[in-house]
């Protein structure tokens, strides 16, 4: 869990807003899925992000979090960023 937090801190410094960060991460995940034929379910299992939340987030829909309700936060961002980075994306 500490690795996810550290990854989130480092990644979030590159962006002006949560929305910009989430959009960049969403684009990376979509590219990864398209190029590798990996499923959302597999990503959800590897990152420990609830599959339905990941699916809603991928399509920029409300995932039921506070703030603007369309963003992943802290540990989810860190976990997904670490996974995509480790996979070369």
The first five atom37 places (N, CA, C, CB, O) and aatype in JSON, in Angstrom:
{
  "aatype": [20, 20, 20, 20, 20, 20, 20, 20, 20, 20, 20, 20, 20, 20, 20, 20, 20, 20, 20, 20, 20, 20, 20, 20, 20, 20, 20, 20, 20, 20, 20, 20, 20, 20, 20, 20, 20, 20, 20, 20, 20, 20, 20, 20, 20, 20, 20, 20, 20, 20, 20, 20, 20, 20, 20, 20, 20, 20, 20, 20, 20, 20, 20, 20, 20, 20, 20, 20, 20, 20, 20, 20, 20, 20, 20, 20, 20, 20, 20, 20, 20, 20, 20, 20, 20, 20, 20, 20, 20],
  "atom_mask": [
    [1, 1, 1, 1, 1],
    [1, 1, 1, 1, 1],
    [1, 1, 1, 1, 1],
    [1, 1, 1, 1, 1],
    [1, 1, 1, 1, 1],
    [1, 1, 1, 1, 1],
    [1, 1, 1, 1, 1],
    [1, 1, 1, 1, 1],
    [1, 1, 1, 1, 1],
    [1, 1, 1, 1, 1],
    [1, 1, 1, 1, 1],
    [1, 1, 1, 1, 1],
    [1, 1, 1, 1, 1],
    [1, 1, 1, 1, 1],
    [1, 1, 1, 1, 1],
    [1, 1, 1, 1, 1],
    [1, 1, 1, 1, 1],
    [1, 1, 1, 1, 1],
    [1, 1, 1, 1, 1],
    [1, 1, 1, 1, 1],
    [1, 1, 1, 1, 1],
    [1, 1, 1, 1, 1],
    [1, 1, 1, 1, 1],
    [1, 1, 1, 1, 1],
    [1, 1, 1, 1, 1],
    [1, 1, 1, 1, 1],
    [1, 1, 1, 1, 1],
    [1, 1, 1, 1, 1],
    [1, 1, 1, 1, 1],
    [1, 1, 1, 1, 1],
    [1, 1, 1, 1, 1],
    [1, 1, 1, 1, 1],
    [1, 1, 1, 1, 1],
    [1, 1, 1, 1, 1],
    [1, 1, 1, 1, 1],
    [1, 1, 1, 1, 1],
    [1, 1, 1, 1, 1],
    [1, 1, 1, 1, 1],
    [1, 1, 1, 1, 1],
    [1, 1, 1, 1, 1],
    [1, 1, 1, 1, 1],
    [1, 1, 1, 1, 1],
    [1, 1, 1, 1, 1],
    [1, 1, 1, 1, 1],
    [1, 1, 1, 1, 1],
    [1, 1, 1, 1, 1],
    [1, 1, 1, 1, 1],
    [1, 1, 1, 1, 1],
    [1, 1, 1, 1, 1],
    [1, 1, 1, 1, 1],
    [1, 1, 1, 1, 1],
    [1, 1, 1, 1, 1],
    [1, 1, 1, 1, 1],
    [1, 1, 1, 1, 1],
    [1, 1, 1, 1, 1],
    [1, 1, 1, 1, 1],
    [1, 1, 1, 1, 1],
    [1, 1, 1, 1, 1],
    [1, 1, 1, 1, 1],
    [1, 1, 1, 1, 1],
    [1, 1, 1, 1, 1],
    [1, 1, 1, 1, 1],
    [1, 1, 1, 1, 1],
    [1, 1, 1, 1, 1],
    [1, 1, 1, 1, 1],
    [1, 1, 1, 1, 1],
    [1, 1, 1, 1, 1],
    [1, 1, 1, 1, 1],
    [1, 1, 1, 1, 1],
    [1, 1, 1, 1, 1],
    [1, 1, 1, 1, 1],
    [1, 1, 1, 1, 1],
    [1, 1, 1, 1, 1],
    [1, 1, 1, 1, 1],
    [1, 1, 1, 1, 1],
    [1, 1, 1, 1, 1],
    [1, 1, 1, 1, 1],
    [1, 1, 1, 1, 1],
    [1, 1, 1, 1, 1],
    [1, 1, 1, 1, 1],
    [1, 1, 1, 1, 1],
    [1, 1, 1, 1, 1],
    [1, 1, 1, 1, 1],
    [1, 1, 1, 1, 1],
    [1, 1, 1, 1, 1],
    [1, 1, 1, 1, 1],
    [1, 1, 1, 1, 1],
    [1, 1, 1, 1, 1],
    [1, 1, 1, 1, 1]
  ],
  "atom_positions": [
    [[0.82, -1.18, 0.0], [0.0, 0.0, 0.0], [0.87, 1.25, 0.0], [-0.94, -0.01, 1.2], [0.51, 2.25, -0.62]],
    [[1.99, 1.21, 0.68], [2.89, 2.36, 0.71], [3.43, 2.67, -0.68], [4.05, 2.12, 1.69], [3.6, 3.84, -1.04]],
    [[3.71, 1.62, -1.48], [4.17, 1.83, -2.85], [3.13, 2.58, -3.68], [4.5, 0.49, -3.51], [3.48, 3.46, -4.47]],
    [[1.86, 2.24, -3.49], [0.79, 2.93, -4.22], [0.71, 4.39, -3.81], [-0.56, 2.24, -3.96], [0.51, 5.26, -4.66]],
    [[0.88, 4.66, -2.53], [0.83, 6.04, -2.04], [1.99, 6.84, -2.62], [0.86, 6.08, -0.5], [1.81, 7.97, -3.08]],
    [[3.19, 6.27, -2.59], [4.37, 6.94, -3.15], [4.2, 7.19, -4.64], [5.64, 6.12, -2.89], [4.56, 8.25, -5.14]],
    [[3.66, 6.2, -5.35], [3.44, 6.34, -6.79], [2.45, 7.46, -7.07], [2.93, 5.02, -7.39], [2.64, 8.25, -7.99]],
    [[1.38, 7.53, -6.27], [0.39, 8.6, -6.43], [1.01, 9.96, -6.2], [-0.78, 8.38, -5.47], [0.79, 10.89, -6.98]],
    [[1.8, 10.11, -5.13], [2.43, 11.4, -4.83], [3.32, 11.86, -5.98], [3.26, 11.31, -3.55], [3.24, 13.02, -6.41]],
    [[4.14, 10.97, -6.48], [5.04, 11.31, -7.58], [4.27, 11.64, -8.86], [6.02, 10.15, -7.85], [4.57, 12.62, -9.54]],
    [[3.27, 10.84, -9.17], [2.49, 11.02, -10.4], [1.66, 12.31, -10.34], [1.56, 9.81, -10.63], [1.56, 13.03, -11.34]],
    [[1.06, 12.6, -9.2], [0.16, 13.75, -9.08], [0.89, 15.08, -9.22], [-0.57, 13.7, -7.76], [0.27, 16.09, -9.57]],
    [[2.16, 15.11, -8.95], [2.95, 16.36, -9.05], [3.09, 16.84, -10.49], [4.32, 16.16, -8.45], [3.42, 18.0, -10.72]],
    [[2.86, 15.97, -11.45], [3.04, 16.31, -12.87], [1.85, 17.08, -13.44], [3.26, 15.06, -13.67], [1.92, 17.56, -14.57]],
    [[0.76, 17.19, -12.69], [-0.48, 17.73, -13.24], [-1.0, 18.91, -12.43], [-1.54, 16.65, -13.3], [-0.71, 19.04, -11.24]],
    [[-1.77, 19.77, -13.1], [-2.35, 20.95, -12.47], [-3.62, 20.63, -11.69], [-2.64, 22.01, -13.52], [-3.97, 21.33, -10.74]],
    [[-4.33, 19.57, -12.1], [-5.6, 19.25, -11.45], [-5.82, 17.74, -11.4], [-6.77, 19.94, -12.19], [-5.17, 16.98, -12.11]],
    [[-6.76, 17.34, -10.56], [-7.14, 15.92, -10.47], [-7.73, 15.43, -11.79], [-8.15, 15.7, -9.33], [-7.48, 14.3, -12.21]],
    [[-8.51, 16.3, -12.44], [-9.14, 15.92, -13.7], [-8.09, 15.65, -14.77], [-10.1, 17.02, -14.16], [-8.19, 14.68, -15.52]],
    [[-7.09, 16.53, -14.84], [-6.01, 16.35, -15.83], [-5.26, 15.05, -15.57], [-5.03, 17.55, -15.79], [-4.96, 14.3, -16.5]],
    [[-4.97, 14.78, -14.31], [-4.27, 13.55, -13.93], [-5.11, 12.33, -14.29], [-3.95, 13.56, -12.42], [-4.59, 11.37, -14.88]],
    [[-6.39, 12.35, -13.96], [-7.26, 11.21, -14.26], [-7.41, 11.0, -15.76], [-8.63, 11.42, -13.64], [-7.43, 9.86, -16.22]],
    [[-7.52, 12.08, -16.53], [-7.64, 11.96, -17.98], [-6.39, 11.32, -18.58], [-7.89, 13.33, -18.62], [-6.48, 10.48, -19.47]],
    [[-5.22, 11.73, -18.1], [-3.96, 11.16, -18.6], [-3.88, 9.68, -18.25], [-2.75, 11.92, -18.0], [-3.52, 8.86, -19.09]],
    [[-4.22, 9.34, -17.02], [-4.17, 7.95, -16.57], [-5.2, 7.11, -17.34], [-4.43, 7.86, -15.05], [-4.91, 5.97, -17.72]],
    [[-6.38, 7.66, -17.56], [-7.43, 6.96, -18.32], [-6.96, 6.66, -19.74], [-8.73, 7.8, -18.35], [-7.16, 5.56, -20.26]],
    [[-6.32, 7.65, -20.37], [-5.8, 7.45, -21.73], [-4.73, 6.37, -21.76], [-5.23, 8.76, -22.29], [-4.69, 5.55, -22.69]],
    [[-3.86, 6.36, -20.75], [-2.82, 5.31, -20.67], [-3.45, 3.93, -20.54], [-1.87, 5.58, -19.48], [-3.03, 2.98, -21.2]],
    [[-4.48, 3.82, -19.69], [-5.12, 2.53, -19.49], [-5.82, 2.07, -20.76], [-6.12, 2.6, -18.32], [-5.72, 0.9, -21.13]],
    [[-6.52, 2.96, -21.44], [-7.2, 2.6, -22.68], [-6.2, 2.14, -23.74], [-8.02, 3.79, -23.22], [-6.45, 1.16, -24.45]],
    [[-5.08, 2.82, -23.84], [-4.03, 2.43, -24.79], [-3.49, 1.05, -24.44], [-2.89, 3.48, -24.81], [-3.3, 0.21, -25.31]],
    [[-3.25, 0.82, -23.16], [-2.74, -0.47, -22.68], [-3.73, -1.59, -23.03], [-2.5, -0.42, -21.16], [-3.33, -2.63, -23.54]],
    [[-5.01, -1.37, -22.76], [-6.03, -2.38, -23.06], [-6.07, -2.67, -24.56], [-7.41, -1.92, -22.57], [-6.12, -3.82, -24.97]],
    [[-6.06, -1.62, -25.36], [-6.15, -1.78, -26.81], [-4.94, -2.52, -27.38], [-6.28, -0.42, -27.49], [-5.09, -3.41, -28.21]],
    [[-3.75, -2.16, -26.92], [-2.53, -2.74, -27.49], [-2.21, -4.13, -26.96], [-1.38, -1.83, -27.21], [-1.58, -4.92, -27.67]],
    [[-2.62, -4.44, -25.75], [-2.25, -5.73, -25.16], [-3.4, -6.71, -25.07], [-1.68, -5.51, -23.8], [-3.2, -7.88, -24.75]],
    [[-4.61, -6.24, -25.36], [-5.82, -7.07, -25.25], [-6.05, -7.56, -23.82], [-5.71, -8.27, -26.19], [-6.72, -8.57, -23.6]],
    [[-5.5, -6.84, -22.85], [-5.74, -7.13, -21.44], [-7.16, -6.7, -21.1], [-4.69, -6.42, -20.52], [-7.65, -5.7, -21.63]],
    [[-7.83, -7.43, -20.22], [-9.2, -7.08, -19.85], [-9.22, -6.14, -18.65], [-10.01, -8.35, -19.55], [-8.27, -6.09, -17.87]],
    [[-10.31, -5.41, -18.53], [-10.51, -4.56, -17.35], [-10.51, -5.41, -16.09], [-11.82, -3.76, -17.46], [-10.0, -4.99, -15.05]],
    [[-11.09, -6.59, -16.18], [-11.16, -7.48, -15.02], [-9.75, -7.82, -14.52], [-11.92, -8.77, -15.37], [-9.5, -7.82, -13.32]],
    [[-8.85, -8.1, -15.45], [-7.47, -8.42, -15.06], [-6.81, -7.21, -14.4], [-6.66, -8.87, -16.28], [-6.12, -7.35, -13.4]],
    [[-7.01, -6.04, -14.97], [-6.44, -4.82, -14.39], [-7.02, -4.59, -12.99], [-6.72, -3.58, -15.29], [-6.28, -4.26, -12.06]],
    [[-8.32, -4.77, -12.84], [-8.96, -4.59, -11.54], [-8.37, -5.54, -10.5], [-10.48, -4.82, -11.65], [-8.11, -5.14, -9.36]],
    [[-8.16, -6.78, -10.88], [-7.59, -7.76, -9.95], [-6.16, -7.39, -9.56], [-7.61, -9.15, -10.56], [-5.79, -7.48, -8.39]],
    [[-5.36, -6.97, -10.54], [-3.95, -6.65, -10.28], [-3.81, -5.38, -9.44], [-3.2, -6.48, -11.6], [-2.88, -5.26, -8.64]],
    [[-4.74, -4.42, -9.62], [-4.63, -3.14, -8.93], [-5.48, -3.06, -7.67], [-5.01, -2.02, -9.86], [-5.35, -2.13, -6.88]],
    [[-6.35, -4.05, -7.47], [-7.27, -4.09, -6.34], [-8.26, -2.91, -6.34], [-6.49, -4.09, -5.05], [-8.72, -2.47, -5.29]],
    [[-8.58, -2.43, -7.56], [-9.62, -1.42, -7.73], [-10.89, -2.18, -8.11], [-9.24, -0.34, -8.83], [-10.85, -3.06, -8.97]],
    [[-12.0, -1.85, -7.48], [-13.26, -2.54, -7.77], [-13.56, -2.46, -9.26], [-14.42, -1.94, -6.94], [-13.49, -1.39, -9.86]],
    [[-13.88, -3.6, -9.86], [-14.06, -3.67, -11.31], [-15.14, -2.72, -11.83], [-14.41, -5.08, -11.7], [-14.95, -2.1, -12.88]],
    [[-16.25, -2.6, -11.13], [-17.32, -1.71, -11.62], [-16.89, -0.25, -11.55], [-18.6, -1.92, -10.8], [-17.23, 0.53, -12.44]],
    [[-16.14, 0.12, -10.51], [-15.63, 1.5, -10.42], [-14.65, 1.77, -11.55], [-14.96, 1.74, -9.05], [-14.66, 2.85, -12.14]],
    [[-13.79, 0.8, -11.85], [-12.82, 0.96, -12.93], [-13.53, 1.11, -14.28], [-11.85, -0.25, -12.97], [-13.12, 1.92, -15.12]],
    [[-14.58, 0.34, -14.48], [-15.34, 0.42, -15.73], [-16.03, 1.78, -15.86], [-16.38, -0.7, -15.79], [-15.97, 2.41, -16.92]],
    [[-16.68, 2.22, -14.79], [-17.34, 3.53, -14.82], [-16.32, 4.63, -15.06], [-18.11, 3.79, -13.49], [-16.57, 5.55, -15.85]],
    [[-15.18, 4.55, -14.39], [-14.13, 5.56, -14.53], [-13.59, 5.58, -15.95], [-12.98, 5.29, -13.53], [-13.36, 6.65, -16.51]],
    [[-13.4, 4.41, -16.54], [-12.89, 4.31, -17.91], [-13.79, 5.08, -18.88], [-12.78, 2.84, -18.35], [-13.31, 5.69, -19.84]],
    [[-15.09, 5.05, -18.63], [-16.05, 5.73, -19.5], [-16.41, 7.12, -18.99], [-17.31, 4.88, -19.64], [-17.38, 7.73, -19.45]],
    [[-15.62, 7.62, -18.02], [-15.79, 8.96, -17.46], [-17.19, 9.17, -16.88], [-15.5, 10.02, -18.52], [-17.8, 10.22, -17.08]],
    [[-17.69, 8.16, -16.19], [-19.0, 8.24, -15.55], [-18.83, 8.3, -14.04], [-19.89, 7.04, -15.95], [-17.75, 8.01, -13.52]],
    [[-19.88, 8.67, -13.35], [-19.88, 8.79, -11.9], [-19.51, 7.44, -11.26], [-21.26, 9.27, -11.39], [-20.14, 6.42, -11.55]],
    [[-18.5, 7.45, -10.4], [-18.1, 6.22, -9.71], [-18.44, 6.26, -8.23], [-16.6, 5.97, -9.89], [-18.08, 5.35, -7.48]],
    [[-19.13, 7.33, -7.81], [-19.62, 7.38, -6.44], [-18.62, 7.85, -5.4], [-20.1, 6.07, -6.05], [-18.83, 7.62, -4.21]],
    [[-17.55, 8.49, -5.83], [-16.62, 9.06, -4.85], [-17.05, 10.48, -4.54], [-15.15, 9.03, -5.39], [-17.95, 11.01, -5.18]],
    [[-16.42, 11.1, -3.57], [-16.77, 12.48, -3.24], [-16.28, 13.4, -4.36], [-16.15, 12.9, -1.88], [-16.36, 12.99, -5.52]],
    [[-15.82, 14.54, -4.1], [-15.31, 15.51, -5.07], [-16.19, 15.57, -6.31], [-13.87, 15.16, -5.47], [-17.38, 15.89, -6.18]],
    [[-15.67, 15.29, -7.51], [-16.53, 15.43, -8.69], [-17.14, 14.1, -9.13], [-15.74, 16.03, -9.84], [-17.83, 14.03, -10.14]],
    [[-16.88, 13.05, -8.37], [-17.49, 11.73, -8.59], [-17.07, 11.01, -9.86], [-18.95, 11.88, -8.6], [-17.65, 9.98, -10.19]],
    [[-16.08, 11.52, -10.58], [-15.63, 10.84, -11.8], [-14.13, 10.54, -11.74], [-15.94, 11.7, -13.02], [-13.56, 10.11, -12.75]],
    [[-13.5, 10.74, -10.61], [-12.05, 10.57, -10.51], [-11.67, 9.45, -9.56], [-11.41, 11.86, -10.07], [-12.32, 9.22, -8.54]],
    [[-10.59, 8.76, -9.91], [-9.94, 7.86, -8.96], [-9.07, 8.73, -8.07], [-9.1, 6.74, -9.69], [-8.64, 9.81, -8.48]],
    [[-8.8, 8.29, -6.86], [-8.01, 9.08, -5.94], [-6.87, 8.27, -5.34], [-8.88, 9.63, -4.84], [-6.9, 7.04, -5.33]],
    [[-5.91, 8.96, -4.86], [-4.77, 8.51, -4.08], [-4.33, 7.07, -4.36], [-5.09, 8.63, -2.64], [-3.59, 6.84, -5.32]],
    [[-4.76, 6.11, -3.55], [-4.25, 4.75, -3.68], [-4.67, 4.07, -4.98], [-4.72, 3.91, -2.51], [-3.91, 3.28, -5.54]],
    [[-5.87, 4.38, -5.47], [-6.3, 3.81, -6.75], [-5.42, 4.33, -7.88], [-7.78, 4.15, -7.03], [-4.98, 3.56, -8.74]],
    [[-5.16, 5.64, -7.89], [-4.29, 6.24, -8.9], [-2.9, 5.65, -8.8], [-4.23, 7.78, -8.75], [-2.3, 5.27, -9.81]],
    [[-2.38, 5.56, -7.58], [-1.04, 5.01, -7.38], [-0.93, 3.57, -7.82], [-0.66, 5.12, -5.93], [0.04, 3.18, -8.46]],
    [[-1.93, 2.78, -7.48], [-1.93, 1.37, -7.86], [-1.99, 1.19, -9.37], [-3.1, 0.65, -7.2], [-1.24, 0.39, -9.94]],
    [[-2.88, 1.93, -10.03], [-3.01, 1.83, -11.48], [-1.77, 2.38, -12.18], [-4.26, 2.57, -11.96], [-1.31, 1.81, -13.17]],
    [[-1.24, 3.5, -11.69], [-0.03, 4.08, -12.27], [1.14, 3.11, -12.16], [0.32, 5.41, -11.59], [1.88, 2.92, -13.13]],
    [[1.32, 2.49, -11.01], [2.4, 1.52, -10.81], [2.24, 0.34, -11.75], [2.43, 1.04, -9.35], [3.2, -0.09, -12.39]],
    [[1.02, -0.19, -11.85], [0.76, -1.33, -12.73], [1.09, -0.99, -14.18], [-0.7, -1.79, -12.61], [1.79, -1.74, -14.85]],
    [[0.57, 0.15, -14.67], [0.81, 0.53, -16.06], [2.3, 0.8, -16.31], [-0.01, 1.77, -16.42], [2.83, 0.43, -17.36]],
    [[2.96, 1.44, -15.36], [4.4, 1.71, -15.51], [5.19, 0.41, -15.57], [4.91, 2.58, -14.35], [6.1, 0.27, -16.39]],
    [[4.85, -0.53, -14.7], [5.54, -1.82, -14.7], [5.32, -2.59, -16.0], [5.07, -2.66, -13.52], [6.15, -3.4, -16.4]],
    [[4.2, -2.32, -16.66], [3.89, -2.99, -17.92], [4.44, -2.2, -19.12], [2.38, -3.17, -18.06], [4.27, -2.62, -20.26]],
    [[5.09, -1.08, -18.86], [5.71, -0.29, -19.93], [4.82, 0.77, -20.53], [6.15, -1.19, -21.0], [5.08, 1.24, -21.64]],
    [[3.76, 1.17, -19.82], [2.83, 2.18, -20.34], [2.79, 3.4, -19.45], [1.43, 1.61, -20.48], [2.06, 4.35, -19.74]]
  ]
}
